Each structure stands twice: as C-alpha cells, then as structure tokens.
Amino acid sequence: MTSIPSSRATVRIDAWLWAIRAYKTRSAATAACRAGHVRVNGNPVKASQTVVPGDTVRVRQPGFERILEVRRLIAKRVGAEAASHCFTDHTPERPAAPALGLPQRDRGAGRPTKKDRREMERLRGED
C-alpha cells in the first residue's frame, strides 16, 4: 500500500476520498466538496482542505450519509481491501425498507392473466 511518508503528513480531502473509493473519480469528489456534501470535523470544506489521521469526515451520498474516521493517509487509489484499512466507518445502519405487502409475481411468469389481475385488485381493495 502506498502510504504518505511522515514528512508530508497531510493529503487533500478530494484525493483521499477518491483513494479510499468513496467516489468513482477525483473530479466527482471535488464536485461533492464544492457542493457542500463533504464535512471534516463538522465544517464544510473545499477540495483543497487537508486531512490528518483522526479527522472525522462526513460524506453525503444519495439516500444516506457516511461517517468516516481517517486512520491512514493515502493519496493513490488502491484496491478495495487495502483502502478499507485507511478509514473506520462509523456510519449507522440504514433501516430496512418497509415491505408494502404487494403481491409479487415470479420472475419470468409473463403477464398476469385476467383472473390474476382481478385477485390483485381484490387484495388492494380496488373492487
């Protein structure tokens, strides 16, 4: 793994987010910083903000917010397993999506027949 030598103990936040695979591209990480979706220690940051081990990074992604703690600095993108050693994920578990109780057909069963459609309407209360 390519960690940063101790003489240069900081890395840009956009590069770090890209390296740990929070974003697919570095420009996407930069755009997220610019849009205010990234916070370090509770403060919104620019893409050029540096991070150090121990910082808490909040990344807002569609549908949820990830809370990451910087454990190791990394500036180059590495494999997913190696990247997972560079942060601690403190993100709370997302609640399971509620089941609506709607009938589901088996995949590949084709279109519902008239009888099936009437049964589904009766279950929904659409008599």
MODELLER restraints for C-alpha pairs under 7 A, 6 or more apart:
rsr = mdl.restraints
at = mdl.atoms
rsr.add(forms.Gaussian(group=physical.xy_distance, feature=features.Distance(at['CA:1:A'], at['CA:82:A']), mean=6.66, stdev=0.5))
rsr.add(forms.Gaussian(group=physical.xy_distance, feature=features.Distance(at['CA:2:A'], at['CA:74:A']), mean=6.49, stdev=0.5))
rsr.add(forms.Gaussian(group=physical.xy_distance, feature=features.Distance(at['CA:2:A'], at['CA:76:A']), mean=6.78, stdev=0.5))
rsr.add(forms.Gaussian(group=physical.xy_distance, feature=features.Distance(at['CA:3:A'], at['CA:73:A']), mean=6.00, stdev=0.5))
rsr.add(forms.Gaussian(group=physical.xy_distance, feature=features.Distance(at['CA:3:A'], at['CA:74:A']), mean=5.01, stdev=0.5))
rsr.add(forms.Gaussian(group=physical.xy_distance, feature=features.Distance(at['CA:4:A'], at['CA:73:A']), mean=6.00, stdev=0.5))
rsr.add(forms.Gaussian(group=physical.xy_distance, feature=features.Distance(at['CA:4:A'], at['CA:74:A']), mean=5.99, stdev=0.5))
rsr.add(forms.Gaussian(group=physical.xy_distance, feature=features.Distance(at['CA:9:A'], at['CA:52:A']), mean=6.74, stdev=0.5))
rsr.add(forms.Gaussian(group=physical.xy_distance, feature=features.Distance(at['CA:10:A'], at['CA:50:A']), mean=5.63, stdev=0.5))
rsr.add(forms.Gaussian(group=physical.xy_distance, feature=features.Distance(at['CA:10:A'], at['CA:51:A']), mean=5.64, stdev=0.5))
rsr.add(forms.Gaussian(group=physical.xy_distance, feature=features.Distance(at['CA:10:A'], at['CA:52:A']), mean=5.48, stdev=0.5))
rsr.add(forms.Gaussian(group=physical.xy_distance, feature=features.Distance(at['CA:11:A'], at['CA:50:A']), mean=5.13, stdev=0.5))
rsr.add(forms.Gaussian(group=physical.xy_distance, feature=features.Distance(at['CA:11:A'], at['CA:51:A']), mean=5.67, stdev=0.5))
rsr.add(forms.Gaussian(group=physical.xy_distance, feature=features.Distance(at['CA:11:A'], at['CA:73:A']), mean=6.61, stdev=0.5))
rsr.add(forms.Gaussian(group=physical.xy_distance, feature=features.Distance(at['CA:11:A'], at['CA:75:A']), mean=6.47, stdev=0.5))
rsr.add(forms.Gaussian(group=physical.xy_distance, feature=features.Distance(at['CA:12:A'], at['CA:47:A']), mean=6.72, stdev=0.5))
rsr.add(forms.Gaussian(group=physical.xy_distance, feature=features.Distance(at['CA:12:A'], at['CA:48:A']), mean=5.29, stdev=0.5))
rsr.add(forms.Gaussian(group=physical.xy_distance, feature=features.Distance(at['CA:12:A'], at['CA:49:A']), mean=5.52, stdev=0.5))
rsr.add(forms.Gaussian(group=physical.xy_distance, feature=features.Distance(at['CA:12:A'], at['CA:50:A']), mean=4.36, stdev=0.5))
rsr.add(forms.Gaussian(group=physical.xy_distance, feature=features.Distance(at['CA:12:A'], at['CA:51:A']), mean=6.34, stdev=0.5))
rsr.add(forms.Gaussian(group=physical.xy_distance, feature=features.Distance(at['CA:13:A'], at['CA:47:A']), mean=5.83, stdev=0.5))
rsr.add(forms.Gaussian(group=physical.xy_distance, feature=features.Distance(at['CA:13:A'], at['CA:48:A']), mean=6.51, stdev=0.5))
rsr.add(forms.Gaussian(group=physical.xy_distance, feature=features.Distance(at['CA:13:A'], at['CA:49:A']), mean=5.73, stdev=0.5))
rsr.add(forms.Gaussian(group=physical.xy_distance, feature=features.Distance(at['CA:13:A'], at['CA:50:A']), mean=5.56, stdev=0.5))
rsr.add(forms.Gaussian(group=physical.xy_distance, feature=features.Distance(at['CA:13:A'], at['CA:51:A']), mean=5.97, stdev=0.5))
rsr.add(forms.Gaussian(group=physical.xy_distance, feature=features.Distance(at['CA:14:A'], at['CA:26:A']), mean=6.22, stdev=0.5))
rsr.add(forms.Gaussian(group=physical.xy_distance, feature=features.Distance(at['CA:14:A'], at['CA:29:A']), mean=5.11, stdev=0.5))
rsr.add(forms.Gaussian(group=physical.xy_distance, feature=features.Distance(at['CA:14:A'], at['CA:30:A']), mean=5.38, stdev=0.5))
rsr.add(forms.Gaussian(group=physical.xy_distance, feature=features.Distance(at['CA:14:A'], at['CA:47:A']), mean=5.18, stdev=0.5))
rsr.add(forms.Gaussian(group=physical.xy_distance, feature=features.Distance(at['CA:15:A'], at['CA:26:A']), mean=6.21, stdev=0.5))
rsr.add(forms.Gaussian(group=physical.xy_distance, feature=features.Distance(at['CA:15:A'], at['CA:75:A']), mean=5.83, stdev=0.5))
rsr.add(forms.Gaussian(group=physical.xy_distance, feature=features.Distance(at['CA:16:A'], at['CA:74:A']), mean=6.04, stdev=0.5))
rsr.add(forms.Gaussian(group=physical.xy_distance, feature=features.Distance(at['CA:16:A'], at['CA:75:A']), mean=5.72, stdev=0.5))
rsr.add(forms.Gaussian(group=physical.xy_distance, feature=features.Distance(at['CA:17:A'], at['CA:23:A']), mean=6.33, stdev=0.5))
rsr.add(forms.Gaussian(group=physical.xy_distance, feature=features.Distance(at['CA:17:A'], at['CA:29:A']), mean=6.45, stdev=0.5))
rsr.add(forms.Gaussian(group=physical.xy_distance, feature=features.Distance(at['CA:18:A'], at['CA:24:A']), mean=6.56, stdev=0.5))
rsr.add(forms.Gaussian(group=physical.xy_distance, feature=features.Distance(at['CA:18:A'], at['CA:25:A']), mean=6.04, stdev=0.5))
rsr.add(forms.Gaussian(group=physical.xy_distance, feature=features.Distance(at['CA:18:A'], at['CA:26:A']), mean=5.17, stdev=0.5))
rsr.add(forms.Gaussian(group=physical.xy_distance, feature=features.Distance(at['CA:18:A'], at['CA:29:A']), mean=6.35, stdev=0.5))
rsr.add(forms.Gaussian(group=physical.xy_distance, feature=features.Distance(at['CA:18:A'], at['CA:77:A']), mean=6.78, stdev=0.5))
rsr.add(forms.Gaussian(group=physical.xy_distance, feature=features.Distance(at['CA:19:A'], at['CA:74:A']), mean=6.50, stdev=0.5))
rsr.add(forms.Gaussian(group=physical.xy_distance, feature=features.Distance(at['CA:19:A'], at['CA:75:A']), mean=6.01, stdev=0.5))
rsr.add(forms.Gaussian(group=physical.xy_distance, feature=features.Distance(at['CA:19:A'], at['CA:76:A']), mean=5.45, stdev=0.5))
rsr.add(forms.Gaussian(group=physical.xy_distance, feature=features.Distance(at['CA:19:A'], at['CA:77:A']), mean=3.97, stdev=0.5))
rsr.add(forms.Gaussian(group=physical.xy_distance, feature=features.Distance(at['CA:19:A'], at['CA:78:A']), mean=6.50, stdev=0.5))
rsr.add(forms.Gaussian(group=physical.xy_distance, feature=features.Distance(at['CA:20:A'], at['CA:77:A']), mean=6.73, stdev=0.5))
rsr.add(forms.Gaussian(group=physical.xy_distance, feature=features.Distance(at['CA:20:A'], at['CA:83:A']), mean=4.81, stdev=0.5))
rsr.add(forms.Gaussian(group=physical.xy_distance, feature=features.Distance(at['CA:20:A'], at['CA:84:A']), mean=6.87, stdev=0.5))
rsr.add(forms.Gaussian(group=physical.xy_distance, feature=features.Distance(at['CA:23:A'], at['CA:29:A']), mean=5.73, stdev=0.5))
rsr.add(forms.Gaussian(group=physical.xy_distance, feature=features.Distance(at['CA:30:A'], at['CA:47:A']), mean=5.28, stdev=0.5))
rsr.add(forms.Gaussian(group=physical.xy_distance, feature=features.Distance(at['CA:32:A'], at['CA:38:A']), mean=6.42, stdev=0.5))
rsr.add(forms.Gaussian(group=physical.xy_distance, feature=features.Distance(at['CA:33:A'], at['CA:45:A']), mean=6.22, stdev=0.5))
rsr.add(forms.Gaussian(group=physical.xy_distance, feature=features.Distance(at['CA:33:A'], at['CA:46:A']), mean=5.51, stdev=0.5))
rsr.add(forms.Gaussian(group=physical.xy_distance, feature=features.Distance(at['CA:33:A'], at['CA:47:A']), mean=5.43, stdev=0.5))
rsr.add(forms.Gaussian(group=physical.xy_distance, feature=features.Distance(at['CA:34:A'], at['CA:46:A']), mean=6.10, stdev=0.5))
rsr.add(forms.Gaussian(group=physical.xy_distance, feature=features.Distance(at['CA:34:A'], at['CA:47:A']), mean=6.87, stdev=0.5))
rsr.add(forms.Gaussian(group=physical.xy_distance, feature=features.Distance(at['CA:36:A'], at['CA:44:A']), mean=5.92, stdev=0.5))
rsr.add(forms.Gaussian(group=physical.xy_distance, feature=features.Distance(at['CA:37:A'], at['CA:59:A']), mean=5.92, stdev=0.5))
rsr.add(forms.Gaussian(group=physical.xy_distance, feature=features.Distance(at['CA:37:A'], at['CA:60:A']), mean=5.04, stdev=0.5))
rsr.add(forms.Gaussian(group=physical.xy_distance, feature=features.Distance(at['CA:38:A'], at['CA:44:A']), mean=6.05, stdev=0.5))
rsr.add(forms.Gaussian(group=physical.xy_distance, feature=features.Distance(at['CA:38:A'], at['CA:45:A']), mean=6.47, stdev=0.5))
rsr.add(forms.Gaussian(group=physical.xy_distance, feature=features.Distance(at['CA:38:A'], at['CA:58:A']), mean=5.68, stdev=0.5))
rsr.add(forms.Gaussian(group=physical.xy_distance, feature=features.Distance(at['CA:38:A'], at['CA:59:A']), mean=4.74, stdev=0.5))
rsr.add(forms.Gaussian(group=physical.xy_distance, feature=features.Distance(at['CA:38:A'], at['CA:60:A']), mean=6.44, stdev=0.5))
rsr.add(forms.Gaussian(group=physical.xy_distance, feature=features.Distance(at['CA:39:A'], at['CA:45:A']), mean=5.78, stdev=0.5))
rsr.add(forms.Gaussian(group=physical.xy_distance, feature=features.Distance(at['CA:39:A'], at['CA:57:A']), mean=5.65, stdev=0.5))
rsr.add(forms.Gaussian(group=physical.xy_distance, feature=features.Distance(at['CA:39:A'], at['CA:58:A']), mean=5.05, stdev=0.5))
rsr.add(forms.Gaussian(group=physical.xy_distance, feature=features.Distance(at['CA:39:A'], at['CA:59:A']), mean=6.67, stdev=0.5))
rsr.add(forms.Gaussian(group=physical.xy_distance, feature=features.Distance(at['CA:40:A'], at['CA:55:A']), mean=6.65, stdev=0.5))
rsr.add(forms.Gaussian(group=physical.xy_distance, feature=features.Distance(at['CA:40:A'], at['CA:56:A']), mean=5.66, stdev=0.5))
rsr.add(forms.Gaussian(group=physical.xy_distance, feature=features.Distance(at['CA:40:A'], at['CA:57:A']), mean=4.54, stdev=0.5))
rsr.add(forms.Gaussian(group=physical.xy_distance, feature=features.Distance(at['CA:40:A'], at['CA:58:A']), mean=6.41, stdev=0.5))
rsr.add(forms.Gaussian(group=physical.xy_distance, feature=features.Distance(at['CA:41:A'], at['CA:55:A']), mean=6.17, stdev=0.5))
rsr.add(forms.Gaussian(group=physical.xy_distance, feature=features.Distance(at['CA:41:A'], at['CA:56:A']), mean=5.07, stdev=0.5))
rsr.add(forms.Gaussian(group=physical.xy_distance, feature=features.Distance(at['CA:41:A'], at['CA:57:A']), mean=6.31, stdev=0.5))
rsr.add(forms.Gaussian(group=physical.xy_distance, feature=features.Distance(at['CA:52:A'], at['CA:70:A']), mean=6.95, stdev=0.5))
rsr.add(forms.Gaussian(group=physical.xy_distance, feature=features.Distance(at['CA:52:A'], at['CA:73:A']), mean=6.99, stdev=0.5))
rsr.add(forms.Gaussian(group=physical.xy_distance, feature=features.Distance(at['CA:53:A'], at['CA:70:A']), mean=4.88, stdev=0.5))
rsr.add(forms.Gaussian(group=physical.xy_distance, feature=features.Distance(at['CA:53:A'], at['CA:71:A']), mean=5.04, stdev=0.5))
rsr.add(forms.Gaussian(group=physical.xy_distance, feature=features.Distance(at['CA:53:A'], at['CA:72:A']), mean=5.79, stdev=0.5))
rsr.add(forms.Gaussian(group=physical.xy_distance, feature=features.Distance(at['CA:53:A'], at['CA:73:A']), mean=6.73, stdev=0.5))
rsr.add(forms.Gaussian(group=physical.xy_distance, feature=features.Distance(at['CA:54:A'], at['CA:69:A']), mean=6.18, stdev=0.5))
rsr.add(forms.Gaussian(group=physical.xy_distance, feature=features.Distance(at['CA:54:A'], at['CA:70:A']), mean=5.31, stdev=0.5))
rsr.add(forms.Gaussian(group=physical.xy_distance, feature=features.Distance(at['CA:54:A'], at['CA:71:A']), mean=6.20, stdev=0.5))
rsr.add(forms.Gaussian(group=physical.xy_distance, feature=features.Distance(at['CA:55:A'], at['CA:69:A']), mean=5.77, stdev=0.5))
rsr.add(forms.Gaussian(group=physical.xy_distance, feature=features.Distance(at['CA:55:A'], at['CA:70:A']), mean=5.44, stdev=0.5))
rsr.add(forms.Gaussian(group=physical.xy_distance, feature=features.Distance(at['CA:56:A'], at['CA:68:A']), mean=5.77, stdev=0.5))
rsr.add(forms.Gaussian(group=physical.xy_distance, feature=features.Distance(at['CA:56:A'], at['CA:69:A']), mean=4.52, stdev=0.5))
rsr.add(forms.Gaussian(group=physical.xy_distance, feature=features.Distance(at['CA:56:A'], at['CA:70:A']), mean=6.43, stdev=0.5))
rsr.add(forms.Gaussian(group=physical.xy_distance, feature=features.Distance(at['CA:57:A'], at['CA:67:A']), mean=5.88, stdev=0.5))
rsr.add(forms.Gaussian(group=physical.xy_distance, feature=features.Distance(at['CA:57:A'], at['CA:68:A']), mean=5.06, stdev=0.5))
rsr.add(forms.Gaussian(group=physical.xy_distance, feature=features.Distance(at['CA:57:A'], at['CA:69:A']), mean=6.07, stdev=0.5))
rsr.add(forms.Gaussian(group=physical.xy_distance, feature=features.Distance(at['CA:58:A'], at['CA:65:A']), mean=6.72, stdev=0.5))
rsr.add(forms.Gaussian(group=physical.xy_distance, feature=features.Distance(at['CA:58:A'], at['CA:66:A']), mean=5.68, stdev=0.5))
rsr.add(forms.Gaussian(group=physical.xy_distance, feature=features.Distance(at['CA:58:A'], at['CA:67:A']), mean=4.62, stdev=0.5))
rsr.add(forms.Gaussian(group=physical.xy_distance, feature=features.Distance(at['CA:58:A'], at['CA:68:A']), mean=6.26, stdev=0.5))
rsr.add(forms.Gaussian(group=physical.xy_distance, feature=features.Distance(at['CA:59:A'], at['CA:65:A']), mean=5.64, stdev=0.5))
rsr.add(forms.Gaussian(group=physical.xy_distance, feature=features.Distance(at['CA:59:A'], at['CA:66:A']), mean=5.12, stdev=0.5))
rsr.add(forms.Gaussian(group=physical.xy_distance, feature=features.Distance(at['CA:59:A'], at['CA:67:A']), mean=6.51, stdev=0.5))
rsr.add(forms.Gaussian(group=physical.xy_distance, feature=features.Distance(at['CA:60:A'], at['CA:66:A']), mean=6.31, stdev=0.5))
rsr.add(forms.Gaussian(group=physical.xy_distance, feature=features.Distance(at['CA:66:A'], at['CA:91:A']), mean=5.09, stdev=0.5))
rsr.add(forms.Gaussian(group=physical.xy_distance, feature=features.Distance(at['CA:67:A'], at['CA:89:A']), mean=6.08, stdev=0.5))
rsr.add(forms.Gaussian(group=physical.xy_distance, feature=features.Distance(at['CA:67:A'], at['CA:90:A']), mean=5.18, stdev=0.5))
rsr.add(forms.Gaussian(group=physical.xy_distance, feature=features.Distance(at['CA:67:A'], at['CA:91:A']), mean=4.84, stdev=0.5))
rsr.add(forms.Gaussian(group=physical.xy_distance, feature=features.Distance(at['CA:68:A'], at['CA:87:A']), mean=6.22, stdev=0.5))
rsr.add(forms.Gaussian(group=physical.xy_distance, feature=features.Distance(at['CA:68:A'], at['CA:88:A']), mean=5.63, stdev=0.5))
rsr.add(forms.Gaussian(group=physical.xy_distance, feature=features.Distance(at['CA:68:A'], at['CA:89:A']), mean=4.73, stdev=0.5))
rsr.add(forms.Gaussian(group=physical.xy_distance, feature=features.Distance(at['CA:68:A'], at['CA:90:A']), mean=5.82, stdev=0.5))
rsr.add(forms.Gaussian(group=physical.xy_distance, feature=features.Distance(at['CA:69:A'], at['CA:87:A']), mean=5.41, stdev=0.5))
rsr.add(forms.Gaussian(group=physical.xy_distance, feature=features.Distance(at['CA:69:A'], at['CA:88:A']), mean=5.04, stdev=0.5))
rsr.add(forms.Gaussian(group=physical.xy_distance, feature=features.Distance(at['CA:69:A'], at['CA:89:A']), mean=6.50, stdev=0.5))
rsr.add(forms.Gaussian(group=physical.xy_distance, feature=features.Distance(at['CA:70:A'], at['CA:86:A']), mean=6.46, stdev=0.5))
rsr.add(forms.Gaussian(group=physical.xy_distance, feature=features.Distance(at['CA:70:A'], at['CA:87:A']), mean=4.75, stdev=0.5))
rsr.add(forms.Gaussian(group=physical.xy_distance, feature=features.Distance(at['CA:70:A'], at['CA:88:A']), mean=6.71, stdev=0.5))
rsr.add(forms.Gaussian(group=physical.xy_distance, feature=features.Distance(at['CA:71:A'], at['CA:86:A']), mean=5.09, stdev=0.5))
rsr.add(forms.Gaussian(group=physical.xy_distance, feature=features.Distance(at['CA:71:A'], at['CA:87:A']), mean=4.83, stdev=0.5))
rsr.add(forms.Gaussian(group=physical.xy_distance, feature=features.Distance(at['CA:71:A'], at['CA:88:A']), mean=6.69, stdev=0.5))
rsr.add(forms.Gaussian(group=physical.xy_distance, feature=features.Distance(at['CA:72:A'], at['CA:86:A']), mean=4.48, stdev=0.5))
rsr.add(forms.Gaussian(group=physical.xy_distance, feature=features.Distance(at['CA:72:A'], at['CA:87:A']), mean=6.63, stdev=0.5))
rsr.add(forms.Gaussian(group=physical.xy_distance, feature=features.Distance(at['CA:73:A'], at['CA:86:A']), mean=6.58, stdev=0.5))
rsr.add(forms.Gaussian(group=physical.xy_distance, feature=features.Distance(at['CA:121:A'], at['CA:127:A']), mean=6.41, stdev=0.5))
